[in-house]
């Protein structure tokens, strides 16, 4: 914890400054005696936290998600859509990939299902769907997962849809649909979130593709809020479809190892999936957030097969043994215990689930005690992401909210269709405070939000947020973090990129630890997480006022460990597995050459 | 009758839109307490009719209760008790608009009638009109500063996310009546949601001291002890609840978790497996409750719910749902047969015989009912009547295997 005693207040003071009152910020910094008692070098400058909606300025204003709704109230219309970040051209600037949704019309009349925006490096984006080879993609799309599955140095795309999912191989910035030859074009089913991870640590990324329910226009059911008019159904009325696990054969193809790897039986209705390693054995485990079904915890048996322990671990249900409406998910170390905590978004009238590993595969539900629970009780959380919003060294939680029933306001007081997001700032001790209302700006507005993703798209050192809206626009929230001197925070962080050699090329599954003045900060390189979304794989360590990281340790999924000492703050570095030196990555470009 | 499972029920259904009404109809005694009718002011015969109507309502015989209320109204149309009783019956049948109309007639006759604003508040709550509910509860308190409307107000504030007001209302409820267990329970839950587990435990224990037989408070104490990391202490509370409420999966779930944390892995697995089966059954019930909420006038929906509740061992709730179905479709003999069966399951052989006989008057060739009648007579030790009933089965269906089997087991004498 960076600011054990005073941090919460520091947030509040900061917020009153957000929006440009830099002078006040200086006053606060000068009159913050508690800060002097903090561990040396960590919290001298309390930065001012604010976000700006830069969607239109960035050139993303022409995007709009389509549900295809014509009044039939078909279930999938409420669930999309996805989006997030991908550095598709390897220039070091995070580009944006959005799922447009779909319509119920004939495919030939539809617009492209994926919209790719290239980051121009100046805060703006240009639509490059056609140039990137994605212009011909037609589908009722839902989510994306992004990773370098073929280890060729560029980021590939897995695209989940209402029918057949698709895999796009990236060849130097141009995509080719390789779904069929890769062997992932399984049966037509409604899929949701997906994750690339190296289940068997063979250096090739495997794929877990979440499936939701069995639905088609022909099997659509009549559901109603008022007993008369048709409304959107909830998943209880449909049969769940188990998710699929595809083993990467290392030759560009995958094999369906769902049963072989222990992922069957499963109730289906998966909406979120994230990896972790709660037992610290080096093998990636998996948590799946299920909608109205028990969440699943897959512990890796140490050979790439899994055993499900959700109920025993206490992650499956709420504290009363009740299955909630699991949506998005993220996992991280958020307190000084060093144990991983799972965050799962749930329905309105259900708290966000907060499960911290205690020991031996047992978790404890900290929803209430974390102070996230009650605050999240009335909102419906879809995408949620852990990132260090204020660069103070601990992970904060952003939650994208939005209800699924447009008529909910007429039916139930206190609940709205569009809902403002939460930004739970970490007090450093595993308790949080929602500062979104105080931050205001775009966080004061209400959205029918679905996906949430993060990246430092403008390379100013802090981490920005992207959210998608159901039947609405995308929003890019630029983090306007400024330090106590009114300047940028580029010196308050260290950003780390990983490049595997024996491990998979992205370094996914690597555990990266930064030690500053005796304090450990732990992050995990991963894809997936959140809801239908993809965030950057670069890790951001907020350092407060520290000028260097004493020790940077990378535990690769291969088992190799790289250590670096006295790493200067204020830079982005590339860790190449086994390389003796860190590789600085310049603002103007990355050193991530294609293989 | 099942007590008000306030929070577990609030959270029980995914779509909160459907939740509260259905849940609370099943929990009239605790979650949405209804004041008893006050003393009657009508003429003696009308009084008798209303007392009989109230008794019929208490035993969930909604049809009879309504008929008696109608009779009372015909005799004395200006008696508020009549409309109050009818309002309660309609509320139990989820006929919200009808109930509201009855309560408003009460108010026309006597604005300060005890309980009427409270019950309007309950109806508004069930329809998820929480602000309206609060206004009604406030009005009730103005006339009748009792713990019940304070408690209702607390629940409505909680639904709206106004937690400090909810807490105040619960505290007022306890201040007005320190023995009102439901307020302790919901205050404890409110504090639990806040993460104040120790304070919540203290409140729950205070409640349990005044109402040691309250199973919900026992569960709450057990659950809070689990959250406080004291599984050993939680064990006894959870085991008690699991024994008392065989259908209650939360207690088994937490019991399993407690055992797991105490290193009793095999026992934990077994109990968690039981919890899982109960949870699956409960999920079906909740799904059906959503159907009932959407189609409160559909007798088959109520009957379907009743069937699930019966299978879960929640006989009182099942009886209530069957009675609603029956009141909506009084000619349905299957419903009547199910009610009779349920009486038998609950050990009331006299009532079940009455119901079977009544069905057979309507349909003397209802084979299943003859068979069941024989069973209940046999259980009651009336071998001759049992024989007659089963022989009637064979008369109607000479090859009926069960009847033959039963008859063969009867003593010759």
Interface residues (C-beta under 8 A of the other chain):
Chain A: X224 X225 X226 X227 X234 X235 X236 X237 X291 X292 X311 X312 X314 X317 X318 X319 X320 X321 X322 X323 X324 X325 X347 X348 X349 X350 X351 X362 X364 X365 X368 X369 X370 X371 X373 X374 X377 X378 X405 X408 X411 X412 X413 X414 X415
Chain B: X7 X8 X10 X11 X12 X14 X15 X16 X17 X18 X19 X128 X129 X130 X131 X159 X160 X161 X163 X192 X193 X194 X195 X197 X223 X226 X227 X229 X249 X250 X252 X253 X254 X256 X257 X260 X261 X268 X269 X272 X275 X276 X279 X283 X286 X287 X290 X294 X295 X296
